């Protein structure tokens, strides 16, 4: 099975792509764990494509900017200041770990409804 690749939609503008980072929390996982991958930020959505050999499709995800309720900085384990906590309007939470997180918090904040 081929790895998932990121493709833009018609009229979608890429704001930042191929950003290396980690996902620490997502609705698919019952416990927090570090999953490495690449983030893609557009004017419409955020996508995370996990890297690795096994099960990457099951932990890759996309969320729509219009469905984000709030975004704020947080810590990633053990106590590193790289975290971004995204809370969706339905209550789901995503915790991302990226360098220069303030840049991405501002980028997301500018594109949520």
Secondary structure by P-SEA (a helix, b strand, c coil): cccbbbbbccccccccccbbbbbcccccccbbbbbbbbbbbcccbbbbbbbccccccccccccccccccbbbbbbccccccbbbbbbcccbbbbbbbbcaaaaaaaaaaaccc
